[in-house]
Amino acid sequence: MITGNIAREPEARTTQSGVSTSTFTVAVQRRFKNADGKHDADFLTVVAWRQTADFCNRYLSKGRKVAVTGTLQTRSYTAQDGSKRYVTEIIADHVETLDKREERREEQPAQEQPDPNKFTEVDDDELPF
């Protein structure tokens, strides 16, 4: 589990079979200060799939505070120069925004509330009883 701020906008993709993915970077501050008395940060790549990716692509943006639960995965590939490269990523099982409620409300579109003084006509055939 990591907690940090999103360092760059999520990158939305779809596989050839139609599965959605989201890739983004989370800046996680280290607990200990460096020689200059400042906290360093690690920039960790997170990959989300399917519904989690849809959530990330819709609600996450640079600067938002998030908590990510998942597993580490290391993969390798051969670069154009023929060298072998390794990539370590967090495969997200769950992503949660940690922004204050007021900040979240501002970003979500207002939902229209039904007017309690208005009635809707319903046909007798549509009644469940």
Protein Blocks (a to p, Z undefined) as FASTA:
>chain_A
ZZdddfbdcdddddfkopacdddddddddfbdcfkopacddddddddehjlmmmmmmmgc
ehiacdddddddddddddfkopacdddddddfbdcdfbdfklmmmmpccdddddfkbccd
ddfklpcZZ
